Amino acid sequence: MLFGTALAVRFVPRNPGIIAMLALLSTVGELAAIAADVPQPLFFVAVFTVGTGNSVFGVLWITAL
């Protein structure tokens, strides 16, 4: 999540709402990994991606508010 926060702080998008919603799409990868019963290292990558996406969403959401 720290990676996603650092990424979002440095990145200033033209349409923060769209980028924030797209960042939440990373959740699909984690849910697919759970459903497919993937190996543990691949699951860790999915969890890292979700943490990054959620952090980007959180920073952009709070900034917009």
PQR file with spaces between the fields and no chain letter, atoms N, CA, C, O and H, PARSE charges and radii, in Angstrom:
ATOM       1  N    MET     1       0.813   -1.182    0.000 -0.4000 1.5000
ATOM       2  CA   MET     1       0.000    0.000    0.000 -0.0000 2.0000
ATOM       3  C    MET     1       0.864    1.256    0.000  0.5500 1.7000
ATOM       4  O    MET     1       0.464    2.293   -0.530 -0.5500 1.4000
ATOM       5  N    LEU     2       2.035    1.160    0.588 -0.4000 1.5000
ATOM       6  CA   LEU     2       2.923    2.324    0.582 -0.0000 2.0000
ATOM       7  C    LEU     2       3.354    2.671   -0.835  0.5500 1.7000
ATOM       8  O    LEU     2       3.488    3.846   -1.176 -0.5500 1.4000
ATOM       9  H    LEU     2       2.360    0.318    1.019  0.4000 1.0000
ATOM      10  N    PHE     3       3.571    1.656   -1.657 -0.4000 1.5000
ATOM      11  CA   PHE     3       3.944    1.896   -3.054 -0.0000 2.0000
ATOM      12  C    PHE     3       2.837    2.646   -3.781  0.5500 1.7000
ATOM      13  O    PHE     3       3.114    3.596   -4.513 -0.5500 1.4000
ATOM      14  H    PHE     3       3.463    0.702   -1.380  0.4000 1.0000
ATOM      15  N    GLY     4       1.600    2.237   -3.592 -0.4000 1.5000
ATOM      16  CA   GLY     4       0.471    2.882   -4.246 -0.0000 2.0000
ATOM      17  C    GLY     4       0.285    4.314   -3.785  0.5500 1.7000
ATOM      18  O    GLY     4      -0.041    5.191   -4.585 -0.5500 1.4000
ATOM      19  H    GLY     4       1.375    1.465   -2.997  0.4000 1.0000
ATOM      20  N    THR     5       0.492    4.554   -2.496 -0.4000 1.5000
ATOM      21  CA   THR     5       0.363    5.906   -1.968 -0.0000 2.0000
ATOM      22  C    THR     5       1.438    6.806   -2.546  0.5500 1.7000
ATOM      23  O    THR     5       1.148    7.932   -2.948 -0.5500 1.4000
ATOM      24  H    THR     5       0.757    3.841   -1.847  0.4000 1.0000
ATOM      25  N    ALA     6       2.670    6.332   -2.594 -0.4000 1.5000
ATOM      26  CA   ALA     6       3.756    7.130   -3.171 -0.0000 2.0000
ATOM      27  C    ALA     6       3.514    7.387   -4.649  0.5500 1.7000
ATOM      28  O    ALA     6       3.814    8.471   -5.149 -0.5500 1.4000
ATOM      29  H    ALA     6       2.906    5.417   -2.267  0.4000 1.0000
ATOM      30  N    LEU     7       2.980    6.409   -5.343 -0.4000 1.5000
ATOM      31  CA   LEU     7       2.673    6.566   -6.757 -0.0000 2.0000
ATOM      32  C    LEU     7       1.580    7.608   -6.965  0.5500 1.7000
ATOM      33  O    LEU     7       1.695    8.450   -7.856 -0.5500 1.4000
ATOM      34  H    LEU     7       2.736    5.529   -4.937  0.4000 1.0000
ATOM      35  N    ALA     8       0.534    7.565   -6.167 -0.4000 1.5000
ATOM      36  CA   ALA     8      -0.588    8.483   -6.323 -0.0000 2.0000
ATOM      37  C    ALA     8      -0.224    9.910   -5.936  0.5500 1.7000
ATOM      38  O    ALA     8      -0.749   10.862   -6.514 -0.5500 1.4000
ATOM      39  H    ALA     8       0.441    6.881   -5.444  0.4000 1.0000
ATOM      40  N    VAL     9       0.663   10.065   -4.969 -0.4000 1.5000
ATOM      41  CA   VAL     9       1.052   11.410   -4.552 -0.0000 2.0000
ATOM      42  C    VAL     9       1.841   12.113   -5.648  0.5500 1.7000
ATOM      43  O    VAL     9       1.705   13.322   -5.831 -0.5500 1.4000
ATOM      44  H    VAL     9       1.089    9.292   -4.500  0.4000 1.0000
ATOM      45  N    ARG    10       2.658   11.371   -6.372 -0.4000 1.5000
ATOM      46  CA   ARG    10       3.483   11.969   -7.420 -0.0000 2.0000
ATOM      47  C    ARG    10       2.736   12.148   -8.742  0.5500 1.7000
ATOM      48  O    ARG    10       3.111   12.989   -9.559 -0.5500 1.4000
ATOM      49  H    ARG    10       2.769   10.389   -6.224  0.4000 1.0000
ATOM      50  N    PHE    11       1.708   11.378   -8.948 -0.4000 1.5000
ATOM      51  CA   PHE    11       0.974   11.363  -10.211 -0.0000 2.0000
ATOM      52  C    PHE    11      -0.262   12.250  -10.094  0.5500 1.7000
ATOM      53  O    PHE    11      -1.108   12.023   -9.229 -0.5500 1.4000
ATOM      54  H    PHE    11       1.403   10.695   -8.284  0.4000 1.0000
ATOM      55  N    VAL    12      -0.372   13.260  -10.961 -0.4000 1.5000
ATOM      56  CA   VAL    12      -1.525   14.157  -10.948 -0.0000 2.0000
ATOM      57  C    VAL    12      -2.294   13.961  -12.254  0.5500 1.7000
ATOM      58  O    VAL    12      -1.927   14.533  -13.280 -0.5500 1.4000
ATOM      59  H    VAL    12       0.315   13.444  -11.664  0.4000 1.0000
ATOM      60  N    PRO    13      -3.363   13.152  -12.223 -0.5600 1.5000
ATOM      61  CA   PRO    13      -4.103   12.877  -13.456  0.2800 2.0000
ATOM      62  C    PRO    13      -5.029   14.027  -13.834  0.5500 1.7000
ATOM      63  O    PRO    13      -5.409   14.844  -12.996 -0.5500 1.4000
ATOM      64  N    ARG    14      -5.378   14.069  -15.104 -0.4000 1.5000
ATOM      65  CA   ARG    14      -6.317   15.094  -15.575 -0.0000 2.0000
ATOM      66  C    ARG    14      -7.730   14.785  -15.112  0.5500 1.7000
ATOM      67  O    ARG    14      -8.500   15.696  -14.807 -0.5500 1.4000
ATOM      68  H    ARG    14      -5.069   13.405  -15.785  0.4000 1.0000
ATOM      69  N    ASN    15      -8.074   13.505  -15.057 -0.4000 1.5000
ATOM      70  CA   ASN    15      -9.389   13.062  -14.601 -0.0000 2.0000
ATOM      71  C    ASN    15      -9.216   12.125  -13.407  0.5500 1.7000
ATOM      72  O    ASN    15      -9.199   10.906  -13.580 -0.5500 1.4000
ATOM      73  H    ASN    15      -7.449   12.764  -15.305  0.4000 1.0000
ATOM      74  N    PRO    16      -9.088   12.673  -12.202 -0.5600 1.5000
ATOM      75  CA   PRO    16      -8.806   11.816  -11.054  0.2800 2.0000
ATOM      76  C    PRO    16      -9.925   10.819  -10.743  0.5500 1.7000
ATOM      77  O    PRO    16      -9.647    9.728  -10.247 -0.5500 1.4000
ATOM      78  N    GLY    17     -11.169   11.166  -11.019 -0.4000 1.5000
ATOM      79  CA   GLY    17     -12.272   10.251  -10.741 -0.0000 2.0000
ATOM      80  C    GLY    17     -12.199    8.994  -11.577  0.5500 1.7000
ATOM      81  O    GLY    17     -12.443    7.896  -11.077 -0.5500 1.4000
ATOM      82  H    GLY    17     -11.395   12.053  -11.422  0.4000 1.0000
ATOM      83  N    ILE    18     -11.867    9.144  -12.845 -0.4000 1.5000
ATOM      84  CA   ILE    18     -11.761    7.985  -13.729 -0.0000 2.0000
ATOM      85  C    ILE    18     -10.592    7.101  -13.317  0.5500 1.7000
ATOM      86  O    ILE    18     -10.718    5.877  -13.275 -0.5500 1.4000
ATOM      87  H    ILE    18     -11.669   10.036  -13.252  0.4000 1.0000
ATOM      88  N    ILE    19      -9.470    7.711  -13.017 -0.4000 1.5000
ATOM      89  CA   ILE    19      -8.289    6.950  -12.600 -0.0000 2.0000
ATOM      90  C    ILE    19      -8.570    6.230  -11.274  0.5500 1.7000
ATOM      91  O    ILE    19      -8.149    5.089  -11.085 -0.5500 1.4000
ATOM      92  H    ILE    19      -9.368    8.705  -13.050  0.4000 1.0000
ATOM      93  N    ALA    20      -9.279    6.895  -10.365 -0.4000 1.5000
ATOM      94  CA   ALA    20      -9.603    6.266   -9.087 -0.0000 2.0000
ATOM      95  C    ALA    20     -10.476    5.032   -9.288  0.5500 1.7000
ATOM      96  O    ALA    20     -10.244    3.998   -8.663 -0.5500 1.4000
ATOM      97  H    ALA    20      -9.621    7.822  -10.519  0.4000 1.0000
ATOM      98  N    MET    21     -11.469    5.136  -10.147 -0.4000 1.5000
ATOM      99  CA   MET    21     -12.344    3.988  -10.402 -0.0000 2.0000
ATOM     100  C    MET    21     -11.594    2.862  -11.117  0.5500 1.7000
ATOM     101  O    MET    21     -11.817    1.686  -10.830 -0.5500 1.4000
ATOM     102  H    MET    21     -11.657    5.977  -10.655  0.4000 1.0000
ATOM     103  N    LEU    22     -10.713    3.221  -12.040 -0.4000 1.5000
ATOM     104  CA   LEU    22      -9.916    2.198  -12.723 -0.0000 2.0000
ATOM     105  C    LEU    22      -8.955    1.505  -11.766  0.5500 1.7000
ATOM     106  O    LEU    22      -8.650    0.325  -11.940 -0.5500 1.4000
ATOM     107  H    LEU    22     -10.532    4.176  -12.273  0.4000 1.0000
ATOM     108  N    ALA    23      -8.478    2.227  -10.758 -0.4000 1.5000
ATOM     109  CA   ALA    23      -7.574    1.627   -9.776 -0.0000 2.0000
ATOM     110  C    ALA    23      -8.282    0.542   -8.973  0.5500 1.7000
ATOM     111  O    ALA    23      -7.646   -0.406   -8.512 -0.5500 1.4000
ATOM     112  H    ALA    23      -8.726    3.185  -10.616  0.4000 1.0000
ATOM     113  N    LEU    24      -9.590    0.677   -8.806 -0.4000 1.5000
ATOM     114  CA   LEU    24     -10.341   -0.340   -8.068 -0.0000 2.0000
ATOM     115  C    LEU    24     -10.522   -1.627   -8.869  0.5500 1.7000
ATOM     116  O    LEU    24     -10.880   -2.659   -8.301 -0.5500 1.4000
ATOM     117  H    LEU    24     -10.106    1.447   -9.180  0.4000 1.0000
ATOM     118  N    LEU    25     -10.281   -1.583  -10.165 -0.4000 1.5000
ATOM     119  CA   LEU    25     -10.389   -2.797  -10.983 -0.0000 2.0000
ATOM     120  C    LEU    25      -9.353   -3.851  -10.602  0.5500 1.7000
ATOM     121  O    LEU    25      -9.484   -5.018  -10.973 -0.5500 1.4000
ATOM     122  H    LEU    25      -9.990   -0.745  -10.626  0.4000 1.0000
ATOM     123  N    SER    26      -8.336   -3.446   -9.870 -0.4000 1.5000
ATOM     124  CA   SER    26      -7.313   -4.411   -9.451 -0.0000 2.0000
ATOM     125  C    SER    26      -7.900   -5.474   -8.524  0.5500 1.7000
ATOM     126  O    SER    26      -7.311   -6.541   -8.356 -0.5500 1.4000
ATOM     127  H    SER    26      -8.229   -2.499   -9.569  0.4000 1.0000
ATOM     128  N    THR    27      -9.038   -5.194   -7.932 -0.4000 1.5000
ATOM     129  CA   THR    27      -9.687   -6.165   -7.055 -0.0000 2.0000
ATOM     130  C    THR    27     -10.106   -7.412   -7.824  0.5500 1.7000
ATOM     131  O    THR    27     -10.150   -8.506   -7.261 -0.5500 1.4000
ATOM     132  H    THR    27      -9.516   -4.326   -8.069  0.4000 1.0000
ATOM     133  N    VAL    28     -10.409   -7.252   -9.093 -0.4000 1.5000
ATOM     134  CA   VAL    28     -10.835   -8.388   -9.919 -0.0000 2.0000
ATOM     135  C    VAL    28      -9.728   -9.444   -9.981  0.5500 1.7000
ATOM     136  O    VAL    28     -10.012  -10.641   -9.937 -0.5500 1.4000
ATOM     137  H    VAL    28     -10.373   -6.363   -9.551  0.4000 1.0000
ATOM     138  N    GLY    29      -8.494   -9.015  -10.082 -0.4000 1.5000
ATOM     139  CA   GLY    29      -7.376   -9.961  -10.139 -0.0000 2.0000
ATOM     140  C    GLY    29      -7.250  -10.784   -8.877  0.5500 1.7000
ATOM     141  O    GLY    29      -6.973  -11.982   -8.940 -0.5500 1.4000
ATOM     142  H    GLY    29      -8.263   -8.043  -10.118  0.4000 1.0000
ATOM     143  N    GLU    30      -7.448  -10.157   -7.736 -0.4000 1.5000
ATOM     144  CA   GLU    30      -7.364  -10.904   -6.479 -0.0000 2.0000
ATOM     145  C    GLU    30      -8.520  -11.892   -6.359  0.5500 1.7000
ATOM     146  O    GLU    30      -8.322  -13.033   -5.942 -0.5500 1.4000
ATOM     147  H    GLU    30      -7.672   -9.184   -7.685  0.4000 1.0000
ATOM     148  N    LEU    31      -9.709  -11.465   -6.719 -0.4000 1.5000
ATOM     149  CA   LEU    31     -10.856  -12.373   -6.647 -0.0000 2.0000
ATOM     150  C    LEU    31     -10.690  -13.545   -7.601  0.5500 1.7000
ATOM     151  O    LEU    31     -11.056  -14.674   -7.271 -0.5500 1.4000
ATOM     152  H    LEU    31      -9.870  -10.538   -7.059  0.4000 1.0000
ATOM     153  N    ALA    32     -10.139  -13.282   -8.785 -0.4000 1.5000
ATOM     154  CA   ALA    32      -9.884  -14.371   -9.737 -0.0000 2.0000
ATOM     155  C    ALA    32      -8.819  -15.320   -9.201  0.5500 1.7000
ATOM     156  O    ALA    32      -8.910  -16.532   -9.396 -0.5500 1.4000
ATOM     157  H    ALA    32      -9.842  -12.366   -9.053  0.4000 1.0000
ATOM     158  N    ALA    33      -7.816  -14.776   -8.529 -0.4000 1.5000
ATOM     159  CA   ALA    33      -6.767  -15.614   -7.954 -0.0000 2.0000
ATOM     160  C    ALA    33      -7.317  -16.507   -6.844  0.5500 1.7000
ATOM     161  O    ALA    33      -6.904  -17.658   -6.701 -0.5500 1.4000
ATOM     162  H    ALA    33      -7.743  -13.792   -8.371  0.4000 1.0000
ATOM     163  N    ILE    34      -8.244  -15.970   -6.068 -0.4000 1.5000
ATOM     164  CA   ILE    34      -8.865  -16.781   -5.015 -0.0000 2.0000
ATOM     165  C    ILE    34      -9.719  -17.877   -5.644  0.5500 1.7000
ATOM     166  O    ILE    34      -9.671  -19.032   -5.219 -0.5500 1.4000
ATOM     167  H    ILE    34      -8.579  -15.035   -6.185  0.4000 1.0000
ATOM     168  N    ALA    35     -10.493  -17.513   -6.649 -0.4000 1.5000
ATOM     169  CA   ALA    35     -11.392  -18.482   -7.287 -0.0000 2.0000
ATOM     170  C    ALA    35     -10.630  -19.580   -8.021  0.5500 1.7000
ATOM     171  O    ALA    35     -11.070  -20.729   -8.054 -0.5500 1.4000
ATOM     172  H    ALA    35     -10.533  -16.575   -6.993  0.4000 1.0000
ATOM     173  N    ALA    36      -9.483  -19.225   -8.613 -0.4000 1.5000
ATOM     174  CA   ALA    36      -8.725  -20.187   -9.413 -0.0000 2.0000
ATOM     175  C    ALA    36      -7.745  -21.009   -8.575  0.5500 1.7000
ATOM     176  O    ALA    36      -7.123  -21.941   -9.085 -0.5500 1.4000
ATOM     177  H    ALA    36      -9.126  -18.291   -8.587  0.4000 1.0000
ATOM     178  N    ASP    37      -7.607  -20.667   -7.295 -0.4000 1.5000
ATOM     179  CA   ASP    37      -6.676  -21.376   -6.415 -0.0000 2.0000
ATOM     180  C    ASP    37      -5.265  -21.407   -7.008  0.5500 1.7000
ATOM     181  O    ASP    37      -4.688  -22.472   -7.230 -0.5500 1.4000
ATOM     182  H    ASP    37      -8.112  -19.910   -6.881  0.4000 1.0000
ATOM     183  N    VAL    38      -4.734  -20.221   -7.253 -0.4000 1.5000
ATOM     184  CA   VAL    38      -3.408  -20.082   -7.857 -0.0000 2.0000
ATOM     185  C    VAL    38      -2.315  -20.351   -6.819  0.5500 1.7000
ATOM     186  O    VAL    38      -2.590  -20.359   -5.620 -0.5500 1.4000
ATOM     187  H    VAL    38      -5.203  -19.356   -7.072  0.4000 1.0000
ATOM     188  N    PRO    39      -1.085  -20.570   -7.272 -0.5600 1.5000
ATOM     189  CA   PRO    39       0.028  -20.765   -6.323  0.2800 2.0000
ATOM     190  C    PRO    39       0.247  -19.515   -5.467  0.5500 1.7000
ATOM     191  O    PRO    39      -0.107  -18.403   -5.856 -0.5500 1.4000
ATOM     192  N    GLN    40       0.825  -19.725   -4.323 -0.4000 1.5000
ATOM     193  CA   GLN    40       0.986  -18.652   -3.346 -0.0000 2.0000
ATOM     194  C    GLN    40       1.775  -17.443   -3.870  0.5500 1.7000
ATOM     195  O    GLN    40       1.353  -16.317   -3.608 -0.5500 1.4000
ATOM     196  H    GLN    40       1.113  -20.628   -4.006  0.4000 1.0000
ATOM     197  N    PRO    41       2.888  -17.605   -4.591 -0.5600 1.5000
ATOM     198  CA   PRO    41       3.598  -16.427   -5.093  0.2800 2.0000
ATOM     199  C    PRO    41       2.739  -15.571   -6.037  0.5500 1.7000
ATOM     200  O    PRO    41       2.808  -14.343   -6.000 -0.5500 1.4000
ATOM     201  N    LEU    42       1.944  -16.215   -6.864 -0.4000 1.5000
ATOM     202  CA   LEU    42       1.066  -15.471   -7.762 -0.0000 2.0000
ATOM     203  C    LEU    42      -0.033  -14.756   -6.978  0.5500 1.7000
ATOM     204  O    LEU    42      -0.449  -13.655   -7.341 -0.5500 1.4000
ATOM     205  H    LEU    42       1.888  -17.213   -6.894  0.4000 1.0000
ATOM     206  N    PHE    43      -0.493  -15.381   -5.914 -0.4000 1.5000
ATOM     207  CA   PHE    43      -1.492  -14.743   -5.064 -0.0000 2.0000
ATOM     208  C    PHE    43      -0.906  -13.508   -4.382  0.5500 1.7000
ATOM     209  O    PHE    43      -1.593  -12.497   -4.239 -0.5500 1.4000
ATOM     210  H    PHE    43      -0.155  -16.275   -5.619  0.4000 1.0000
ATOM     211  N    PHE    44       0.356  -13.582   -3.960 -0.4000 1.5000
ATOM     212  CA   PHE    44       1.004  -12.419   -3.348 -0.0000 2.0000
ATOM     213  C    PHE    44       1.097  -11.259   -4.324  0.5500 1.7000
ATOM     214  O    PHE    44       0.936  -10.104   -3.931 -0.5500 1.4000
ATOM     215  H    PHE    44       0.915  -14.403   -4.076  0.4000 1.0000
ATOM     216  N    VAL    45       1.356  -11.552   -5.592 -0.4000 1.5000
ATOM     217  CA   VAL    45       1.383  -10.500   -6.616 -0.0000 2.0000
ATOM     218  C    VAL    45       0.002   -9.864   -6.751  0.5500 1.7000
ATOM     219  O    VAL    45      -0.113   -8.646   -6.883 -0.5500 1.4000
ATOM     220  H    VAL    45       1.487  -12.491   -5.911  0.4000 1.0000
ATOM     221  N    ALA    46      -1.038  -10.685   -6.718 -0.4000 1.5000
ATOM     222  CA   ALA    46      -2.406  -10.167   -6.810 -0.0000 2.0000
ATOM     223  C    ALA    46      -2.739   -9.281   -5.614  0.5500 1.7000
ATOM     224  O    ALA    46      -3.373   -8.237   -5.775 -0.5500 1.4000
ATOM     225  H    ALA    46      -0.944  -11.674   -6.610  0.4000 1.0000
ATOM     226  N    VAL    47      -2.322   -9.683   -4.428 -0.4000 1.5000
ATOM     227  CA   VAL    47      -2.585   -8.897   -3.227 -0.0000 2.0000
ATOM     228  C    VAL    47      -1.802   -7.581   -3.274  0.5500 1.7000
ATOM     229  O    VAL    47      -2.319   -6.539   -2.870 -0.5500 1.4000
ATOM     230  H    VAL    47      -1.807  -10.531   -4.297  0.4000 1.0000
ATOM     231  N    PHE    48      -0.568   -7.623   -3.761 -0.4000 1.5000
ATOM     232  CA   PHE    48       0.226   -6.399   -3.913 -0.0000 2.0000
ATOM     233  C    PHE    48      -0.460   -5.441   -4.876  0.5500 1.7000
ATOM     234  O    PHE    48      -0.506   -4.235   -4.631 -0.5500 1.4000
ATOM     235  H    PHE    48      -0.149   -8.469   -4.090  0.4000 1.0000
ATOM     236  N    THR    49      -0.990   -5.971   -5.965 -0.4000 1.5000
ATOM     237  CA   THR    49      -1.677   -5.146   -6.953 -0.0000 2.0000
ATOM     238  C    THR    49      -2.932   -4.516   -6.361  0.5500 1.7000
ATOM     239  O    THR    49      -3.219   -3.347   -6.621 -0.5500 1.4000
ATOM     240  H    THR    49      -0.953   -6.950   -6.165  0.4000 1.0000
ATOM     241  N    VAL    50      -3.673   -5.269   -5.576 -0.4000 1.5000
ATOM     242  CA   VAL    50      -4.880   -4.731   -4.946 -0.0000 2.0000
ATOM     243  C    VAL    50      -4.513   -3.645   -3.933  0.5500 1.7000
ATOM     244  O    VAL    50      -5.182   -2.614   -3.868 -0.5500 1.4000
ATOM     245  H    VAL    50      -3.440   -6.218   -5.365  0.4000 1.0000
ATOM     246  N    GLY    51      -3.486   -3.860   -3.163 -0.4000 1.5000
ATOM     247  CA   GLY    51      -3.049   -2.840   -2.206 -0.0000 2.0000
ATOM     248  C    GLY    51      -2.644   -1.556   -2.898  0.5500 1.7000
ATOM     249  O    GLY    51      -2.968   -0.461   -2.437 -0.5500 1.4000
ATOM     250  H    GLY    51      -2.943   -4.698   -3.216  0.4000 1.0000
ATOM     251  N    THR    52      -1.935   -1.693   -4.004 -0.4000 1.5000
ATOM     252  CA   THR    52      -1.531   -0.519   -4.776 -0.0000 2.0000
ATOM     253  C    THR    52      -2.753    0.205   -5.336  0.5500 1.7000
ATOM     254  O    THR    52      -2.861    1.427   -5.230 -0.5500 1.4000
ATOM     255  H    THR    52      -1.672   -2.582   -4.378  0.4000 1.0000
ATOM     256  N    GLY    53      -3.666   -0.549   -5.927 -0.4000 1.5000
ATOM     257  CA   GLY    53      -4.871    0.058   -6.498 -0.0000 2.0000
ATOM     258  C    GLY    53      -5.733    0.742   -5.450  0.5500 1.7000
ATOM     259  O    GLY    53      -6.241    1.839   -5.685 -0.5500 1.4000
ATOM     260  H    GLY    53      -3.578   -1.542   -6.013  0.4000 1.0000
ATOM     261  N    ASN    54      -5.903    0.110   -4.303 -0.4000 1.5000
ATOM     262  CA   ASN    54      -6.705    0.713   -3.242 -0.0000 2.0000
ATOM     263  C    ASN    54      -6.060    1.976   -2.693  0.5500 1.7000
ATOM     264  O    ASN    54      -6.756    2.928   -2.341 -0.5500 1.4000
ATOM     265  H    ASN    54      -5.491   -0.781   -4.113  0.4000 1.0000
ATOM     266  N    SER    55      -4.745    1.990   -2.618 -0.4000 1.5000
ATOM     267  CA   SER    55      -4.049    3.188   -2.146 -0.0000 2.0000
ATOM     268  C    SER    55      -4.193    4.331   -3.135  0.5500 1.7000
ATOM     269  O    SER    55      -4.431    5.473   -2.741 -0.5500 1.4000
ATOM     270  H    SER    55      -4.179    1.216   -2.904  0.4000 1.0000
ATOM     271  N    VAL    56      -4.049    4.027   -4.413 -0.4000 1.5000
ATOM     272  CA   VAL    56      -4.224    5.058   -5.438 -0.0000 2.0000
ATOM     273  C    VAL    56      -5.643    5.614   -5.355  0.5500 1.7000
ATOM     274  O    VAL    56      -5.842    6.828   -5.400 -0.5500 1.4000
ATOM     275  H    VAL    56      -3.856    3.100   -4.732  0.4000 1.0000
ATOM     276  N    PHE    57      -6.634    4.719   -5.234 -0.4000 1.5000
ATOM     277  CA   PHE    57      -8.014    5.161   -5.101 -0.0000 2.0000
ATOM     278  C    PHE    57      -8.178    6.055   -3.874  0.5500 1.7000
ATOM     279  O    PHE    57      -8.786    7.122   -3.962 -0.5500 1.4000
ATOM     280  H    PHE    57      -6.473    3.732   -5.198  0.4000 1.0000
ATOM     281  N    GLY    58      -7.643    5.629   -2.738 -0.4000 1.5000
ATOM     282  CA   GLY    58      -7.810    6.391   -1.505 -0.0000 2.0000
ATOM     283  C    GLY    58      -7.217    7.792   -1.584  0.5500 1.7000
ATOM     284  O    GLY    58      -7.841    8.758   -1.145 -0.5500 1.4000
ATOM     285  H    GLY    58      -7.149    4.762   -2.667  0.4000 1.0000
ATOM     286  N    VAL    59      -6.032    7.903   -2.133 -0.4000 1.5000
ATOM     287  CA   VAL    59      -5.395    9.211   -2.259 -0.0000 2.0000
ATOM     288  C    VAL    59      -6.198   10.115   -3.198  0.5500 1.7000
ATOM     289  O    VAL    59      -6.440   11.280   -2.881 -0.5500 1.4000
ATOM     290  H    VAL    59      -5.525    7.119   -2.490  0.4000 1.0000
ATOM     291  N    LEU    60      -6.603    9.592   -4.329 -0.4000 1.5000
ATOM     292  CA   LEU    60      -7.364   10.399   -5.280 -0.0000 2.0000
ATOM     293  C    LEU    60      -8.743   10.758   -4.735  0.5500 1.7000
ATOM     294  O    LEU    60      -9.231   11.862   -4.976 -0.5500 1.4000
ATOM     295  H    LEU    60      -6.406    8.646   -4.587  0.4000 1.0000
ATOM     296  N    TRP    61      -9.371    9.852   -4.012 -0.4000 1.5000
ATOM     297  CA   TRP    61     -10.686   10.092   -3.446 -0.0000 2.0000
ATOM     298  C    TRP    61     -10.629   11.193   -2.380  0.5500 1.7000
ATOM     299  O    TRP    61     -11.434   12.125   -2.391 -0.5500 1.4000
ATOM     300  H    TRP    61      -8.975    8.955   -3.816  0.4000 1.0000
ATOM     301  N    ILE    62      -9.677   11.072   -1.471 -0.4000 1.5000
ATOM     302  CA   ILE    62      -9.552   12.077   -0.413 -0.0000 2.0000
ATOM     303  C    ILE    62      -9.166   13.429   -0.985  0.5500 1.7000
ATOM     304  O    ILE    62      -9.634   14.465   -0.513 -0.5500 1.4000
ATOM     305  H    ILE    62      -9.024   10.315   -1.461  0.4000 1.0000
ATOM     306  N    THR    63      -8.320   13.421   -1.995 -0.4000 1.5000
ATOM     307  CA   THR    63      -7.934   14.676   -2.640 -0.0000 2.0000
ATOM     308  C    THR    63      -9.139   15.344   -3.299  0.5500 1.7000
ATOM     309  O    THR    63      -9.292   16.564   -3.239 -0.5500 1.4000
ATOM     310  H    THR    63      -7.940   12.579   -2.378  0.4000 1.0000
ATOM     311  N    ALA    64      -9.992   14.535   -3.928 -0.4000 1.5000
ATOM     312  CA   ALA    64     -11.163   15.087   -4.592 -0.0000 2.0000
ATOM     313  C    ALA    64     -12.165   15.649   -3.588  0.5500 1.7000
ATOM     314  O    ALA    64     -12.853   16.630   -3.872 -0.5500 1.4000
ATOM     315  H    ALA    64      -9.868   13.544   -3.977  0.4000 1.0000
ATOM     316  N    LEU    65     -12.244   15.028   -2.426 -0.4000 1.5000
ATOM     317  CA   LEU    65     -13.174   15.539   -1.422 -0.0000 2.0000
ATOM     318  C    LEU    65     -12.674   16.830   -0.825  0.5500 1.7000
ATOM     319  O    LEU    65     -13.333   17.405    0.041 -0.5500 1.4000
ATOM     320  H    LEU    65     -11.686   14.231   -2.196  0.4000 1.0000
